[in-house]
Protein backbone atom coordinates (compact mmCIF):
# COMPACT_ATOMS: atom_id res chain seq x y z
CA UNK A 1 0.00 0.00 0.00
CA UNK A 2 1.10 3.57 -0.55
CA UNK A 3 2.29 5.73 2.32
CA UNK A 4 2.29 9.47 2.80
CA UNK A 5 4.56 11.93 4.56
CA UNK A 6 4.18 14.85 6.95
CA UNK A 7 5.95 18.16 7.00
CA UNK A 8 8.74 18.83 9.43
CA UNK A 9 10.36 16.35 11.77
CA UNK A 10 13.99 15.55 12.55
CA UNK A 11 16.34 12.53 12.57
CA UNK A 12 18.22 12.37 15.88
CA UNK A 13 20.59 9.52 16.74
CA UNK A 14 18.44 6.53 17.79
CA UNK A 15 20.57 4.84 20.54
CA UNK A 16 18.20 1.86 20.45
CA UNK A 17 20.58 -1.00 19.85
CA UNK A 18 22.01 -0.93 23.36
CA UNK A 19 18.74 -2.04 25.00
CA UNK A 20 17.60 -4.58 22.38
CA UNK A 21 20.40 -7.10 22.85
CA UNK A 22 18.88 -8.86 25.86
CA UNK A 23 15.34 -10.26 26.08
CA UNK A 24 12.66 -8.92 28.39
CA UNK A 25 13.29 -9.76 32.04
CA UNK A 26 10.98 -9.56 35.04
CA UNK A 27 12.09 -7.18 37.76
CA UNK A 28 12.35 -8.73 41.23
CA UNK A 29 9.90 -7.84 43.98
CA UNK A 30 10.69 -5.00 46.37
CA UNK A 31 9.74 -4.52 50.01
CA UNK A 32 7.36 -1.59 49.52
CA UNK A 33 5.21 -0.33 46.64
CA UNK A 34 3.82 3.18 46.32
CA UNK A 35 0.86 3.05 43.94
CA UNK A 36 -0.41 6.49 42.86
CA UNK A 37 -4.18 6.69 42.51
CA UNK A 38 -4.09 9.13 39.59
CA UNK A 39 -2.25 7.44 36.71
CA UNK A 40 -4.35 8.41 33.70
CA UNK A 41 -6.09 11.34 32.11
CA UNK A 42 -9.40 12.03 33.82
CA UNK A 43 -10.69 11.77 37.37
CA UNK A 44 -8.63 10.57 40.31
CA UNK A 45 -9.71 7.07 41.42
CA UNK A 46 -11.17 6.78 44.92
CA UNK A 47 -9.35 4.42 47.30
CA UNK A 48 -11.44 1.33 48.10
CA UNK A 49 -9.09 -0.12 50.74
CA UNK A 50 -8.16 1.03 54.22
CA UNK A 51 -4.96 1.06 56.21
CA UNK A 52 -4.36 -2.41 57.62
CA UNK A 53 -6.19 -4.26 54.84
CA UNK A 54 -4.52 -7.31 53.32
CA UNK A 55 -4.49 -7.21 49.51
CA UNK A 56 -3.64 -9.61 46.71
CA UNK A 57 -1.97 -8.93 43.40
CA UNK A 58 -4.59 -7.69 40.96
CA UNK A 59 -7.02 -6.61 43.70
CA UNK A 60 -8.68 -3.29 42.99
CA UNK A 61 -7.44 -0.58 45.36
CA UNK A 62 -8.82 2.47 43.52
CA UNK A 63 -12.27 2.81 41.94
CA UNK A 64 -12.62 4.73 38.67
CA UNK A 65 -13.99 8.22 39.18
CA UNK A 66 -16.34 8.77 36.25
CA UNK A 67 -16.27 7.62 32.65
CA UNK A 68 -12.90 9.22 31.83
CA UNK A 69 -11.00 7.37 34.52
CA UNK A 70 -9.57 3.90 35.11
CA UNK A 71 -9.23 1.66 38.16
CA UNK A 72 -5.93 1.02 39.98
CA UNK A 73 -4.81 -2.39 41.30
CA UNK A 74 -2.35 -3.81 43.82
CA UNK A 75 0.95 -4.90 42.16
CA UNK A 76 1.59 -7.66 44.70
CA UNK A 77 0.19 -9.21 47.84
CA UNK A 78 0.78 -7.53 51.17
CA UNK A 79 -0.69 -5.06 53.65
CA UNK A 80 -1.83 -1.49 53.10
CA UNK A 81 0.31 0.54 55.51
CA UNK A 82 -0.67 4.04 54.41
CA UNK A 83 -2.91 6.05 52.12
CA UNK A 84 -1.10 9.34 51.86
CA UNK A 85 0.51 11.88 49.56
CA UNK A 86 3.76 10.64 48.04
CA UNK A 87 6.29 12.05 45.53
CA UNK A 88 5.28 11.59 41.90
CA UNK A 89 7.48 11.11 38.78
CA UNK A 90 6.96 14.68 37.61
CA UNK A 91 9.32 17.64 37.13
CA UNK A 92 7.60 19.51 39.97
CA UNK A 93 8.13 16.68 42.44
CA UNK A 94 4.81 17.56 44.04
CA UNK A 95 3.13 14.79 46.03
CA UNK A 96 -0.16 13.15 45.13
CA UNK A 97 -2.45 10.59 46.84
CA UNK A 98 -1.08 7.05 46.78
CA UNK A 99 -1.66 3.66 48.41
CA UNK A 100 1.46 2.28 50.12
CA UNK A 101 1.66 -1.52 50.26
CA UNK A 102 4.12 -3.49 52.36
CA UNK A 103 4.83 -6.66 50.34
CA UNK A 104 4.60 -10.02 52.12
CA UNK A 105 6.85 -11.79 49.59
CA UNK A 106 4.22 -14.37 48.57
CA UNK A 107 3.00 -12.47 45.49
CA UNK A 108 -0.37 -14.16 45.84
CA UNK A 109 -2.85 -13.24 43.10
CA UNK A 110 -6.58 -12.86 42.92
CA UNK A 111 -8.51 -15.58 41.13
CA UNK A 112 -8.20 -14.87 37.42
CA UNK A 113 -11.53 -15.06 35.62
CA UNK A 114 -11.39 -14.72 31.84
CA UNK A 115 -14.45 -13.23 30.16
CA UNK A 116 -16.16 -13.92 26.88
CA UNK A 117 -16.41 -10.68 24.86
CA UNK A 118 -19.34 -12.04 22.86
CA UNK A 119 -21.28 -12.78 26.06
CA UNK A 120 -20.49 -9.39 27.62
CA UNK A 121 -21.32 -7.33 24.56
CA UNK A 122 -19.53 -4.13 23.53
CA UNK A 123 -20.66 -2.05 26.53
CA UNK A 124 -19.78 -4.86 28.92
CA UNK A 125 -16.29 -5.21 27.45
CA UNK A 126 -15.68 -1.46 27.76
CA UNK A 127 -16.78 -1.48 31.40
CA UNK A 128 -14.59 -4.52 32.06
CA UNK A 129 -11.54 -2.82 30.54
CA UNK A 130 -12.17 0.27 32.65
CA UNK A 131 -12.30 -1.82 35.82
CA UNK A 132 -9.13 -3.62 34.68
CA UNK A 133 -7.23 -0.33 34.49
CA UNK A 134 -6.42 -0.50 30.77
CA UNK A 135 -5.08 2.86 29.52
CA UNK A 136 -2.93 4.04 26.64
CA UNK A 137 0.63 2.88 27.33
CA UNK A 138 2.21 4.89 24.54
CA UNK A 139 2.55 7.89 26.86
CA UNK A 140 -0.84 9.62 26.77
CA UNK A 141 -2.45 7.19 29.32
CA UNK A 142 -5.93 8.01 28.06
CA UNK A 143 -8.52 5.47 29.32
CA UNK A 144 -8.82 2.94 26.49
CA UNK A 145 -12.46 2.00 27.07
CA UNK A 146 -13.49 5.58 26.21
CA UNK A 147 -11.62 5.42 22.89
CA UNK A 148 -13.37 2.17 22.05
CA UNK A 149 -16.67 4.05 21.75
CA UNK A 150 -17.12 5.38 18.25
CA UNK A 151 -19.76 7.89 19.37
CA UNK A 152 -20.90 10.49 16.84
CA UNK A 153 -18.42 9.35 14.21
CA UNK A 154 -20.39 6.22 13.38
CA UNK A 155 -18.45 3.50 11.57
CA UNK A 156 -14.67 3.85 11.30
CA UNK A 157 -12.71 3.68 8.10
CA UNK A 158 -9.37 2.73 9.64
CA UNK A 159 -8.06 1.37 12.92
CA UNK A 160 -4.39 2.39 13.27
CA UNK A 161 -2.09 0.46 15.61
CA UNK A 162 0.98 2.45 16.59
CA UNK A 163 4.21 0.50 16.73
CA UNK A 164 6.44 3.28 15.41
CA UNK A 165 8.23 4.08 18.70
CA UNK A 166 10.09 6.96 17.11
CA UNK A 167 11.84 8.58 20.09
CA UNK A 168 15.51 7.72 20.71
CA UNK A 169 16.55 5.23 23.41
CA UNK A 170 13.02 3.76 23.90
CA UNK A 171 12.67 0.10 22.81
CA UNK A 172 9.92 -1.36 25.03
CA UNK A 173 7.41 -1.59 22.16
CA UNK A 174 10.08 -3.05 19.86
CA UNK A 175 10.82 -5.89 22.28
CA UNK A 176 7.13 -6.40 22.99
CA UNK A 177 6.42 -6.90 19.27
CA UNK A 178 9.39 -9.23 18.89
CA UNK A 179 8.48 -11.50 21.81
CA UNK A 180 4.70 -11.18 22.26
CA UNK A 181 3.36 -10.48 18.79
CA UNK A 182 0.55 -13.04 19.02
CA UNK A 183 -0.89 -11.39 22.10
CA UNK A 184 -0.76 -8.00 20.38
CA UNK A 185 -2.63 -9.36 17.36
CA UNK A 186 -5.24 -10.90 19.67
CA UNK A 187 -5.73 -7.49 21.32
CA UNK A 188 -6.03 -5.82 17.92
CA UNK A 189 -8.71 -8.37 17.00
CA UNK A 190 -10.63 -7.43 20.17
CA UNK A 191 -10.46 -3.74 19.23
CA UNK A 192 -11.47 -4.54 15.66
CA UNK A 193 -14.57 -6.42 16.86
CA UNK A 194 -15.61 -3.48 19.05
CA UNK A 195 -15.01 -0.67 16.53
CA UNK A 196 -15.73 -2.56 13.29
CA UNK A 197 -13.40 -0.55 11.02
CA UNK A 198 -13.13 -1.17 7.30
CA UNK A 199 -9.42 -1.95 7.59
CA UNK A 200 -6.68 -2.29 10.23
CA UNK A 201 -3.23 -0.72 9.68
CA UNK A 202 -0.22 -1.52 11.89
CA UNK A 203 2.53 1.09 11.47
CA UNK A 204 6.12 0.22 12.48
CA UNK A 205 9.24 2.25 11.68
CA UNK A 206 11.59 0.57 9.24
CA UNK A 207 14.46 0.56 11.76
CA UNK A 208 12.72 -2.38 13.53
CA UNK A 209 12.94 -5.24 11.01
CA UNK A 210 12.64 -7.98 13.67
CA UNK A 211 9.44 -6.48 15.01
CA UNK A 212 7.98 -6.10 11.53
CA UNK A 213 8.70 -9.72 10.73
CA UNK A 214 7.24 -10.96 14.03
CA UNK A 215 4.03 -8.99 13.58
CA UNK A 216 3.54 -10.16 10.02
CA UNK A 217 4.01 -13.75 11.11
CA UNK A 218 1.50 -13.35 13.97
CA UNK A 219 -1.07 -11.76 11.66
CA UNK A 220 -0.70 -14.60 9.17
CA UNK A 221 -0.99 -17.21 11.92
CA UNK A 222 -4.20 -15.61 13.20
CA UNK A 223 -5.63 -15.56 9.68
CA UNK A 224 -6.42 -11.85 9.83
CA UNK A 225 -6.15 -9.34 7.01
CA UNK A 226 -4.34 -6.68 9.05
CA UNK A 227 -1.78 -4.68 7.09
CA UNK A 228 1.66 -4.40 8.75
CA UNK A 229 3.24 -1.31 7.16
CA UNK A 230 6.89 -0.28 7.48
CA UNK A 231 7.04 3.53 7.68
CA UNK A 232 10.10 5.76 7.24
CA UNK A 233 12.11 6.46 10.37
CA UNK A 234 11.58 10.09 11.17
CA UNK A 235 10.79 11.73 14.49
CA UNK A 236 7.93 12.22 15.48
CA UNK A 237 6.26 9.59 13.29
CA UNK A 238 5.07 7.92 16.49
CA UNK A 239 2.70 10.80 17.19
CA UNK A 240 -0.90 9.73 16.61
CA UNK A 241 -1.73 12.50 14.11
CA UNK A 242 1.56 12.02 12.28
CA UNK A 243 1.15 8.25 11.95
CA UNK A 244 -2.45 8.69 10.78
CA UNK A 245 -1.18 11.10 8.14
CA UNK A 246 1.55 8.68 7.02
CA UNK A 247 -0.73 5.63 6.81
CA UNK A 248 -3.99 7.15 5.56
CA UNK A 249 -3.12 10.56 4.16
CA UNK A 250 -5.76 12.16 6.39
CA UNK A 251 -5.05 15.40 8.25
CA UNK A 252 -6.65 15.67 11.68
CA UNK A 253 -7.46 19.37 12.37
CA UNK A 254 -6.49 20.84 15.71
CA UNK A 255 -10.08 21.33 16.85
CA UNK A 256 -11.15 17.77 15.97
CA UNK A 257 -10.54 14.21 17.11
CA UNK A 258 -9.24 11.51 14.83
CA UNK A 259 -12.63 9.78 14.98
CA UNK A 260 -14.12 12.83 13.24
CA UNK A 261 -12.01 11.73 10.26
CA UNK A 262 -13.04 8.08 10.64
CA UNK A 263 -9.78 6.93 12.27
CA UNK A 264 -8.88 5.63 15.74
CA UNK A 265 -5.35 4.94 17.00
CA UNK A 266 -3.99 2.63 19.75
CA UNK A 267 -0.52 1.67 20.93
CA UNK A 268 0.66 -1.95 20.58
CA UNK A 269 1.20 -2.24 24.35
CA UNK A 270 -2.36 -1.06 24.97
CA UNK A 271 -3.73 -3.80 22.71
CA UNK A 272 -1.60 -6.39 24.51
CA UNK A 273 -2.80 -5.40 28.03
CA UNK A 274 -6.43 -5.35 26.86
CA UNK A 275 -6.06 -8.91 25.56
CA UNK A 276 -4.46 -10.06 28.83
CA UNK A 277 -7.33 -8.50 30.80
CA UNK A 278 -10.04 -10.21 28.75
CA UNK A 279 -8.39 -13.56 27.99
CA UNK A 280 -6.72 -14.14 31.37
CA UNK A 281 -8.56 -11.82 33.78
CA UNK A 282 -5.34 -9.94 34.54
CA UNK A 283 -5.69 -6.24 35.38
CA UNK A 284 -2.82 -3.88 34.64
CA UNK A 285 -0.28 -4.31 37.45
CA UNK A 286 2.97 -4.05 35.47
CA UNK A 287 4.43 -2.68 32.26
CA UNK A 288 7.60 -2.89 30.13
CA UNK A 289 10.20 -0.24 30.94
CA UNK A 290 13.37 0.43 28.97
CA UNK A 291 16.28 1.09 31.34
CA UNK A 292 19.17 2.57 29.39
CA UNK A 293 21.58 5.48 29.14
CA UNK A 294 24.67 5.75 31.31
CA UNK A 295 24.37 2.21 32.67
CA UNK A 296 26.38 -0.98 32.52
CA UNK A 297 23.48 -3.14 31.28
CA UNK A 298 20.71 -1.60 29.21
CA UNK A 299 17.62 -3.76 29.06
CA UNK A 300 13.82 -3.92 29.02
CA UNK A 301 12.24 -4.98 32.29
CA UNK A 302 8.73 -6.06 33.24
CA UNK A 303 8.26 -3.76 36.25
CA UNK A 304 5.40 -3.74 38.76
CA UNK A 305 3.48 -0.48 39.03
CA UNK A 306 4.54 1.35 42.19
CA UNK A 307 8.15 0.12 42.24
CA UNK A 308 10.52 2.94 43.32
CA UNK A 309 12.49 4.20 40.32
CA UNK A 310 15.74 3.98 42.30
CA UNK A 311 15.18 0.22 42.66
CA UNK A 312 14.64 -0.15 38.90
CA UNK A 313 17.74 1.88 38.05
CA UNK A 314 19.82 -0.30 40.35
CA UNK A 315 19.04 -3.29 38.11
CA UNK A 316 21.00 -1.67 35.26
CA UNK A 317 24.02 -0.68 37.41
CA UNK A 318 24.32 3.07 36.66
CA UNK A 319 27.86 4.33 36.17
CA UNK A 320 29.61 6.54 38.67
CA UNK A 321 29.14 9.81 36.78
CA UNK A 322 25.34 9.43 36.56
CA UNK A 323 23.82 12.67 37.79
CA UNK A 324 20.09 12.08 37.33
CA UNK A 325 17.32 10.07 35.73
CA UNK A 326 15.19 11.08 32.75
CA UNK A 327 11.73 9.54 32.47
CA UNK A 328 10.75 9.19 28.82
CA UNK A 329 12.98 9.90 25.86
CA UNK A 330 15.58 12.65 25.37
CA UNK A 331 13.18 14.67 23.20
CA UNK A 332 10.04 14.73 25.35
CA UNK A 333 11.23 13.23 28.64
CA UNK A 334 11.67 15.06 31.94
CA UNK A 335 14.42 15.02 34.53
CA UNK A 336 13.09 13.56 37.79
CA UNK A 337 13.81 15.50 40.99
CA UNK A 338 13.44 12.40 43.19
CA UNK A 339 14.18 8.77 42.27
CA UNK A 340 12.07 7.64 45.22
CA UNK A 341 9.07 8.33 43.00
CA UNK A 342 7.35 5.17 41.71
CA UNK A 343 6.98 3.62 38.28
CA UNK A 344 3.53 4.44 36.87
CA UNK A 345 1.58 3.36 33.80
CA UNK A 346 3.10 6.21 31.77
CA UNK A 347 6.70 5.18 32.54
CA UNK A 348 7.99 3.68 29.30
CA UNK A 349 11.69 4.52 29.64
CA UNK A 350 14.24 5.47 32.28
CA UNK A 351 17.51 6.99 31.07
CA UNK A 352 20.53 7.39 33.33
CA UNK A 353 21.71 10.95 32.67
CA UNK A 354 25.35 12.01 32.64
CA UNK A 355 27.31 15.02 31.33
CA UNK A 356 29.21 12.73 28.95
CA UNK A 357 26.02 11.32 27.41
CA UNK A 358 24.07 14.59 27.40
CA UNK A 359 26.56 17.48 27.33
CA UNK A 360 25.31 20.73 28.85
CA UNK A 361 23.79 23.05 26.29
CA UNK A 362 25.57 26.31 25.53
CA UNK A 363 24.12 29.50 26.97
CA UNK A 364 20.91 30.69 25.38
CA UNK A 365 21.47 33.26 22.64
CA UNK A 366 19.03 35.75 21.10
CA UNK A 367 16.66 34.50 18.42
CA UNK A 368 17.98 35.27 14.93
CA UNK A 369 14.65 34.49 13.21
CA UNK A 370 16.24 31.94 10.95
CA UNK A 371 13.00 29.97 10.71
CA UNK A 372 14.57 26.54 11.31
CA UNK A 373 12.10 25.84 14.12
CA UNK A 374 9.16 26.54 11.80
CA UNK A 375 10.56 24.20 9.12
CA UNK A 376 11.03 21.40 11.70
CA UNK A 377 7.61 21.74 13.39
CA UNK A 378 5.44 18.73 12.41
CA UNK A 379 2.27 20.72 13.15
CA UNK A 380 3.34 23.61 10.89
CA UNK A 381 3.35 26.18 13.69
CA UNK A 382 5.62 29.21 14.05
CA UNK A 383 7.63 28.44 17.19
CA UNK A 384 9.65 31.68 16.99
CA UNK A 385 6.43 33.71 17.24
CA UNK A 386 5.20 31.55 20.09
CA UNK A 387 8.55 32.10 21.78
CA UNK A 388 8.34 35.90 21.54
CA UNK A 389 4.79 36.09 22.86
CA UNK A 390 5.41 33.54 25.62
CA UNK A 391 8.52 35.35 26.75
CA UNK A 392 6.63 38.66 26.75
CA UNK A 393 3.82 36.99 28.73
CA UNK A 394 1.35 38.07 26.07
CA UNK A 395 -0.57 34.84 26.33
CA UNK A 396 -3.48 36.04 24.25
CA UNK A 397 -1.20 36.52 21.26
CA UNK A 398 0.42 33.15 21.91
CA UNK A 399 -2.99 31.52 21.70
CA UNK A 400 -3.66 33.32 18.44
CA UNK A 401 -0.61 31.48 17.07
CA UNK A 402 -2.16 28.13 18.14
CA UNK A 403 -0.07 27.54 21.24
CA UNK A 404 -2.15 24.57 22.32
CA UNK A 405 -1.60 22.79 19.01
CA UNK A 406 2.02 22.30 20.09
CA UNK A 407 2.64 18.67 21.16
CA UNK A 408 5.96 19.58 22.82
CA UNK A 409 7.84 17.10 20.63
CA UNK A 410 11.09 19.09 20.94
CA UNK A 411 11.90 19.33 17.22
CA UNK A 412 12.26 23.11 17.50
CA UNK A 413 14.67 22.74 20.44
CA UNK A 414 16.69 20.20 18.48
CA UNK A 415 17.32 22.47 15.46
CA UNK A 416 17.55 25.92 17.13
CA UNK A 417 21.03 27.37 16.47
CA UNK A 418 20.62 29.79 19.38
CA UNK A 419 19.99 26.89 21.78
CA UNK A 420 16.78 28.47 23.06
CA UNK A 421 14.70 26.04 25.19
CA UNK A 422 11.58 26.78 23.19
CA UNK A 423 9.46 23.96 24.62
CA UNK A 424 10.13 25.25 28.15
CA UNK A 425 8.71 28.63 27.17
CA UNK A 426 5.67 26.94 25.63
CA UNK A 427 5.07 24.85 28.75
CA UNK A 428 5.34 27.97 30.89
CA UNK A 429 2.79 29.79 28.75
CA UNK A 430 0.37 26.86 28.83
CA UNK A 431 0.63 26.53 32.60
CA UNK A 432 0.01 30.26 33.07
CA UNK A 433 -3.04 30.17 30.82
CA UNK A 434 -4.40 27.14 32.66
CA UNK A 435 -3.80 28.85 36.02
CA UNK A 436 -5.57 32.02 34.91
CA UNK A 437 -8.42 30.02 33.47
CA UNK A 438 -8.73 28.18 36.76
CA UNK A 439 -8.83 31.47 38.69
CA UNK A 440 -11.41 32.86 36.27
CA UNK A 441 -13.60 29.80 36.67
CA UNK A 442 -13.29 30.03 40.44
CA UNK A 443 -14.29 33.71 40.36
CA UNK A 444 -17.26 32.98 38.12
CA UNK A 445 -18.35 30.17 40.41
CA UNK A 446 -18.10 32.49 43.43
CA UNK A 447 -20.12 35.14 41.57
CA UNK A 448 -22.77 32.59 40.68
CA UNK A 449 -22.99 31.47 44.32
CA UNK A 450 -23.33 35.10 45.47
CA UNK A 451 -26.04 35.88 42.93
CA UNK A 452 -27.90 32.73 43.89
CA UNK A 453 -27.70 33.72 47.56
CA UNK A 454 -29.08 37.16 46.74
CA UNK A 455 -31.90 35.59 44.75
CA UNK A 456 -32.65 33.22 47.62
CA UNK A 457 -32.70 36.09 50.16
CA UNK A 458 -35.05 38.12 47.97
CA UNK A 459 -37.30 35.12 47.53
CA UNK A 460 -37.40 34.53 51.27
CA UNK A 461 -38.19 38.20 51.91
CA UNK A 462 -41.01 38.10 49.38
CA UNK A 463 -42.40 34.92 50.90
CA UNK A 464 -42.23 36.44 54.39
CA UNK A 465 -43.96 39.65 53.24
CA UNK A 466 -46.64 37.59 51.54
CA UNK A 467 -47.23 35.63 54.74
CA UNK A 468 -47.49 38.85 56.78
CA UNK A 469 -49.87 40.37 54.26
CA UNK A 470 -52.07 37.28 54.38
CA UNK A 471 -52.05 37.33 58.19
CA UNK A 472 -52.93 41.05 58.24
CA UNK A 473 -55.69 40.46 55.74
CA UNK A 474 -57.14 37.72 57.91
CA UNK A 475 -57.02 40.02 60.93
CA UNK A 476 -58.71 42.79 58.98
CA UNK A 477 -61.43 40.43 57.77
CA UNK A 478 -61.93 39.19 61.32
CA UNK A 479 -62.19 42.75 62.65
CA UNK A 480 -64.62 43.70 59.90
CA UNK A 481 -66.73 40.63 60.64
CA UNK A 482 -66.81 41.44 64.36
CA UNK A 483 -67.78 45.04 63.61
CA UNK A 484 -70.50 43.92 61.25
CA UNK A 485 -71.80 41.48 63.86
CA UNK A 486 -71.88 44.26 66.48
CA UNK A 487 -73.77 46.59 64.14
CA UNK A 488 -76.28 43.87 63.32
CA UNK A 489 -76.84 43.14 67.03
CA UNK A 490 -77.38 46.83 67.80
CA UNK A 491 -79.88 47.41 64.99
CA UNK A 492 -81.82 44.15 65.40
CA UNK A 493 -81.94 40.99 63.35
CA UNK A 494 -81.54 41.41 59.66
CA UNK A 495 -84.56 40.82 57.46
CA UNK A 496 -83.97 37.77 55.30
CA UNK A 497 -84.15 38.37 51.58
CA UNK A 498 -87.28 37.44 49.74
CA UNK A 499 -87.51 34.04 48.17
CA UNK A 500 -85.84 33.94 44.79
CA UNK A 501 -83.93 37.20 45.38
CA UNK A 502 -80.20 36.83 45.65
CA UNK A 503 -78.47 38.34 48.64
CA UNK A 504 -76.30 41.36 47.88
CA UNK A 505 -72.61 40.56 47.42
CA UNK A 506 -70.32 41.80 50.17
CA UNK A 507 -68.53 45.01 49.43
CA UNK A 508 -64.99 44.75 48.17
CA UNK A 509 -62.44 45.06 50.92
CA UNK A 510 -60.33 48.16 51.21
CA UNK A 511 -57.10 47.48 49.27
CA UNK A 512 -55.17 49.25 52.06
CA UNK A 513 -56.93 47.37 54.84
CA UNK A 514 -54.21 44.74 55.15
CA UNK A 515 -51.50 47.39 55.31
CA UNK A 516 -53.39 49.44 57.92
CA UNK A 517 -54.07 46.37 60.00
CA UNK A 518 -50.38 45.43 59.94
CA UNK A 519 -49.39 48.96 61.03
CA UNK A 520 -51.95 48.94 63.81
CA UNK A 521 -50.72 45.58 65.04
CA UNK A 522 -47.11 46.82 65.05
CA UNK A 523 -48.08 49.95 67.03
CA UNK A 524 -49.97 47.84 69.52
CA UNK A 525 -46.97 45.59 70.04
CA UNK A 526 -44.71 48.62 70.56
CA UNK A 527 -47.12 50.06 73.14
CA UNK A 528 -47.25 46.76 74.97
CA UNK A 529 -43.47 46.56 75.05
CA UNK A 530 -43.17 50.11 76.41
CA UNK A 531 -45.81 49.41 79.04
CA UNK A 532 -43.90 46.36 80.24
CA UNK A 533 -40.63 48.27 80.66
CA UNK A 534 -40.18 49.21 84.32
CA UNK A 535 -38.87 52.77 84.92
CA UNK A 536 -35.27 52.93 86.07
CA UNK A 537 -33.42 55.38 88.37
CA UNK A 538 -36.66 56.85 89.82
CA UNK A 539 -35.93 56.41 93.53
CA UNK A 540 -34.30 59.74 94.47
CA UNK A 541 -35.95 62.22 92.10
CA UNK A 542 -36.48 65.83 93.09
CA UNK A 543 -40.06 67.16 93.32
CA UNK A 544 -39.54 69.12 90.11
CA UNK A 545 -38.30 66.02 88.21
CA UNK A 546 -41.22 63.97 89.56
CA UNK A 547 -43.60 66.70 88.41
CA UNK A 548 -42.01 66.67 84.93
CA UNK A 549 -42.38 62.89 84.67
CA UNK A 550 -45.98 63.09 85.83
CA UNK A 551 -46.69 65.73 83.19
CA UNK A 552 -45.17 63.54 80.48
CA UNK A 553 -47.19 60.53 81.60
CA UNK A 554 -50.35 62.62 81.68
CA UNK A 555 -49.73 63.96 78.21
CA UNK A 556 -49.04 60.46 76.86
CA UNK A 557 -52.19 59.14 78.54
CA UNK A 558 -54.23 61.95 77.00
CA UNK A 559 -52.88 61.24 73.52
CA UNK A 560 -53.41 57.46 73.78
CA UNK A 561 -56.95 57.71 75.16
CA UNK A 562 -58.11 60.38 72.70
CA UNK A 563 -59.61 58.77 69.57
CA UNK A 564 -58.52 60.24 66.22
CA UNK A 565 -60.95 62.55 64.42
CA UNK A 566 -63.08 60.98 61.70
CA UNK A 567 -64.08 63.03 58.68
CA UNK A 568 -67.80 63.20 58.14
CA UNK A 569 -68.71 61.71 61.51
CA UNK A 570 -67.86 58.52 63.33
CA UNK A 571 -70.94 56.41 63.12
CA UNK A 572 -73.09 58.47 65.55
CA UNK A 573 -70.41 59.17 68.27
CA UNK A 574 -69.65 62.79 69.33
CA UNK A 575 -66.85 64.38 67.31
CA UNK A 576 -63.47 64.68 69.02
CA UNK A 577 -62.45 68.19 70.11
CA UNK A 578 -58.95 68.47 68.58
CA UNK A 579 -58.57 72.02 69.84
CA UNK A 580 -59.06 70.90 73.43
CA UNK A 581 -56.30 68.30 73.09
CA UNK A 582 -53.95 70.92 71.66
CA UNK A 583 -54.71 73.31 74.53
CA UNK A 584 -54.13 70.55 77.05
CA UNK A 585 -50.72 69.83 75.55
CA UNK A 586 -49.78 73.53 75.69
CA UNK A 587 -50.91 73.77 79.31
CA UNK A 588 -48.87 70.72 80.24
CA UNK A 589 -45.77 72.23 78.58
CA UNK A 590 -46.22 75.51 80.50
CA UNK A 591 -46.69 73.64 83.77
CA UNK A 592 -43.48 71.75 83.12
CA UNK A 593 -41.60 75.00 82.47
CA UNK A 594 -42.94 76.53 85.70
CA UNK A 595 -41.88 73.50 87.65
CA UNK A 596 -38.38 73.71 86.25
CA UNK A 597 -38.11 77.41 87.16
CA UNK A 598 -39.47 76.82 90.64
CA UNK A 599 -36.90 74.10 91.22
CA UNK A 600 -34.00 76.46 90.40
CA UNK A 601 -32.51 77.86 93.62
CA UNK A 602 -31.52 81.54 93.49
CA UNK A 603 -27.76 82.05 93.45
CA UNK A 604 -25.58 84.80 95.05
CA UNK A 605 -28.41 86.04 97.37
CA UNK A 606 -26.61 85.69 100.70
CA UNK A 607 -24.87 89.07 100.98
CA UNK A 608 -27.31 91.36 99.18
CA UNK A 609 -27.69 94.96 100.29
CA UNK A 610 -31.13 96.12 101.40
CA UNK A 611 -31.50 97.99 98.10
CA UNK A 612 -30.72 94.87 96.07
CA UNK A 613 -33.12 92.75 98.13
CA UNK A 614 -35.84 95.32 97.47
CA UNK A 615 -35.16 95.22 93.74
CA UNK A 616 -35.36 91.41 93.69
CA UNK A 617 -38.62 91.45 95.61
CA UNK A 618 -40.08 93.96 93.15
CA UNK A 619 -39.08 91.72 90.21
CA UNK A 620 -40.69 88.68 91.85
CA UNK A 621 -43.85 90.67 92.51
CA UNK A 622 -44.06 91.78 88.90
CA UNK A 623 -43.51 88.20 87.66
CA UNK A 624 -46.23 86.89 89.98
CA UNK A 625 -48.64 89.57 88.85
CA UNK A 626 -47.90 88.61 85.21
CA UNK A 627 -48.83 84.96 85.96
CA UNK A 628 -45.34 83.49 85.47
CA UNK A 629 -45.06 82.00 88.93
CA UNK A 630 -48.06 79.68 88.33
CA UNK A 631 -49.92 77.45 90.74
CA UNK A 632 -48.40 74.81 92.90
CA UNK A 633 -46.66 71.71 91.47
CA UNK A 634 -49.67 69.57 92.18
CA UNK A 635 -51.77 71.78 89.98
CA UNK A 636 -49.09 71.88 87.28
CA UNK A 637 -49.10 68.15 86.75
CA UNK A 638 -52.87 67.71 86.86
CA UNK A 639 -54.12 66.21 83.60
CA UNK A 640 -56.32 68.40 81.40
CA UNK A 641 -60.03 68.08 81.95
CA UNK A 642 -62.09 66.37 79.32
CA UNK A 643 -64.44 68.57 77.33
CA UNK A 644 -67.63 69.26 79.27
CA UNK A 645 -66.22 68.00 82.61
CA UNK A 646 -66.21 70.06 85.84
CA UNK A 647 -62.91 71.79 86.61
CA UNK A 648 -61.11 70.44 89.68
CA UNK A 649 -61.45 72.49 92.89
CA UNK A 650 -58.31 73.69 94.58
CA UNK A 651 -57.81 73.05 98.26
Helices and strands as residue ranges (DSSP letters): G 17-19, E 25-26, E 32-36, E 46-47, E 54-55, E 60-63, E 72-73, E 78-87, E 95-103, H 117-131, H 144-147, G 151-153, E 158-162, H 172-179, H 181-195, E 199-205, H 209-222, E 227-231, H 240-248, G 258-261, E 263-267, H 268-280, E 286-293, E 299-304, H 309-315, E 324-327, E 334-335, E 349-353, H 372-376, H 383-391, H 395-400, G 403-405, H 411-415, H 422-491, H 513-532, H 543-561, H 578-599, H 610-625, H 633-636
